[in-house]
C-alpha cells in the first residue's frame, strides 16, 4: 500500500536564509526547522523515507511565506 503525504514541510537553505533576512527579526520556528537536516537536505529526507516502503511526499515550503515576512 502506498501513502502520499501532500503537506510535508521542506525548508530549502536559500529560502530559509531569505525569509530570515526579510523578516528582520528572529523566526524561532524557522530557525528550528533549518537546524534539522531532513528539513533542508532533500538527500537526507529521501534516505529517511527509504526506511518506510510505500511512503511518498510532496514537499511544501515551510512557514512563513514571503508574503508574511516582507516589510514594506
Secondary structure, DSSP 8 states (H G I E B T S, - for coil): --EEEEEEEE--HHHHHHHHHHHTS--HHHHHHHTSHHHH-HHHHHHHHTTSTTEEEEEEE-SS-HHHH---
